[in-house]
């Protein structure tokens, strides 16, 4: 049986490009025009990747690799290919259509060699016990890597969006304004803290006007985060001035029992700047 397994492994290695082209041609026949355009410039690379993948099955049979070594090679292939296909912009569900084509054409090639060489049924079952688990492992590794890169891209886009929602705008020397707009959730509050402290240091601020005119709702969590930001700024020598508190928000903040004794609060930006200008004249 071992000689037959090695023989089939050698044949798969010999025919890997032939099988790869079959897989590729049949896969493209089922692809959308958009997907065909996406991969047109890298078709040769994709065929090489396919041949390399098919060659792993041949190598496993020929070299009689144990499960651990075979799985390690398959996992490595899945990681590299998952990243490559993700960056091509091919959706995961479409990429996974390849699985059935690999299974079909690898087994067709094996079937042809089995009939031609009159290979035993026991060997066929042994090949089955090697190839199918490896293929399943490849799908798992490929999908895991694809999803990882997808999530990383979403997180990057999400962070970029949040960074745009923390615009510290310089007004005069040492003075800037942070206009808050929309809801402040836990993630945004954390970024607010990071970006505000960073900008305060970079711009050497003495005062930061925190404008809340775009904030419609303040609950306990939001109020707590705002107070933490103000406290952190105080520790680095930046005095915070609150402006633009809406009547409804003011009522909510009072009902929460918040202590405003140590806060500087002005009705609007104009009033805050006017008072700062008076302070500058004194000094």
N, C-alpha and C positions, 0 to 999 in steps of 0.2 A: 504493500500500500504506500509506503514512504516514497518509493521510486515513482509511483504514479502521481503522488501529490507534487513532488519536485518537478516532474514532467509538465504537469498542468501549470505550475507556477512559472516555469520557463516560457511556456506558450503564451501565457497572459502578458508576460514582460515583452515578448517578441511582438505581440499583436496590440500593444497598448495604444499606439497612435491610431491604428485601424479602428479599434473599439471607440476611442475618444472621438474620432471623426463621425462615427455612426451616432454616438450620443449627441454630439453637437448639432449635426444636421437634423435629427429628429426633434431635438429640443427647439431649434429655431423654427421648425415647421409649426410648432404650437405657440410660438412667441408673438407678442403684439408688435406692430410696426415701431412703436416707441421704444420697446426694449431692443429691437434689432438695431435701431439707430444708436442707442446707448452703448452697445458693445462692438459696433462696426470697426472702430479703430483699434480694438484690442482682441480681435478674434483669434489671431495666432497665439497670443498669450494665454487665452482661455483654453484653447486646444492643448497647449503644453501643460497647463494646470490639470486638465482632465486626464491627460496621458500619465502625468505624474501620480495622480490619485489612483488610477487603475493599476499602475505599476506597483503600488504599495500592497495590493492584494497578491499580485504575482510574487513579489519579494517575500511576503509572509509565508506562502506555500513553499517556495523554492528553498528559503533559508530555514524553514521550520522554526520561525520565530515564536517565542512563547507569548501568551496573552498580554503580559505587561509591556513587552517591547513593541508588539504590534499596536496596542492601544496608544502607546506613547507617540508613535509615528503618525497614527491617525489623528490624534488630538492636536498635534503640531500642524498637520495639514489643515484641519478644521479652523484653527485660529488664524492662520495666514490667509486662507481663502475667504473666511467670513469677513475679515477686514477688507480684503480686495473687492469683493462683491458689494459690500456696503458702500464703499467709496465710488463704485460705479453708478450707484443710485438705483439698483435693481431691488424691488420690494422682496421681502423675505419669503412670502408665500409663492412668488414666481420662481425664486431661486431654488426653493425646495422641490419644485417640479422635477429637477434634475435627478432626484433620488430614484424614481421609478425607471428612468432611462438607463442609469448606471446598472441597476439590478437586471434589467431586461437584456442589455447587450453584453454584459459580462457573462451572464449565464448562457446566452446564445453561443458565444465563443467557446465556453466550456463544453456545451452540449455537442458542438461540432467536433471538438477534439476527442470527447468521450466516445462518440460513435465511430470516429475514424480509427481510434487506437483500441477500441473494445475494452475500455477501462471499467473496472468493477463498480458495482452499485455501492459497495461499502466506501469506496474512495469518493464517490459523488456525495454521499451523506457527510463524509468527513469535510469535504470542501464547503458544503453547505453550512456546517457548524463553525467554519472559520469566517467565511465571507459575510454572511448575514449579520452577525454581531458587530463586525468591523464597520459595516455600512451604517448600522444603527448608531454606533459610537461617533462616526463621522458627522452624521446629521445633528446629533446632540451638540458636539463641539462647535460645528459651524453655526448653528442657531444661537448658541450661548454667546459666541463672539460677536455675531451680527447684532444681537439685542444689546450687548454691552456698548458697542459703538453708537447705536441708536440712542440709548439712554444718555450717554456722554454728550452727544450732540444736542439733545433736548435740554440737558442741564446747562450747557454752555449758552444756548439761546435764551434760556430762562434767566440766567445770571446777567446776560447782556441787557435783557429787557429791564431787569431790576436796577441795573446800574444807570440806565437812562432815566429811571424814576427817582434817582437820588441826585438831582442837579444842584450842586452847591455853586451859586452864582456870585462872583465878587461884585461888590457895589462901590466901595471906596477902600483905601488902604486899611487893611486889618479888619474890614467888615464884609460879610457875605450874607446871602440869604439862601435858605433851603425851603423852597415851596413844596409842601407835601400835597399830593393829589391822590384821591382814591383810598382804598382800604389799606390798612397796615396789618399784615399777618405776621406770623412768627418769623418766617424766612426773610421777608422784606425788612422787618425790624432789626434782625441780625445784620443784614447788609447795610442798613441805615447807620447803625453804630460803627461798623468798620469803615465805611466810606466817609462818613462825617468826620470822624477822628483823623483819618488820613488826610482829607482835604484841609482840615483845620491846621494840621501841622505843616503841610506843603505850602499853604497860603499865609502862614504865620498870622492867623486870625486872633483878634482880641475879642470880637463880638460876632455872634452868629444869630441872625434873625430866623426863627423857625416859624414859617407862615402856615397856618392851619386852615386857611380859607377854602382849600380844596378837599378837606377831610369832612365827610358828611356824618360819619358815625364814630364815636369813641366809646369803647367798652373798657372793662377793667384791664384786659390784656394790653390794649393799645395805650391806655394811660400809663400803665406800669412801664412799658417800653420807652415811651417818651420821656418819662422821668429819669429812667436809667441813662438815656442819651444825654440829657441835660446834666446829670451828675457826672458822667464821664467827661463831658466837655469842661465842666468846672474844675475837675482834677488836673486838666492840662492847661488851665489858665484862660479858658474861653468863656465869656459871659453870654448866656443865651437869653434872647428876648422872644417871647411868644407874641404872635400877631394873628389877626384874622380868625379869632375863635367865633364860630357861629353861635347864635343864641341857643339853638337846640343842643349843640355840643357843650356849651357852657353849662346848661342846665343838667346835662348828664354828668359832667365832671363834678359839679357841686353835689349831686345826689350820691356820687361814689365816695364822698367824704375826703376828697383830695386836699392836701395842704398846699396853698399857693403863696404862703407868707414869704418864702425865699425866692419867688419867681418874679421876673420883670415881664409885665404883660402890657401890651399896647393895642389900641383898637385896630390899627392898620400900619402898613409899611411906611407911609408918609410920616405918621406920628413917631414911629420908632427912629427914623432917620433924623427927624427934627430934634429929638431929644439927644441923640448921639452927637449931633452937630453942636448942640449947646454945651455938652460935656467937653468936647474938643476945644471949644473957645475958652472954657474955664482953665484948662490946662495949657 
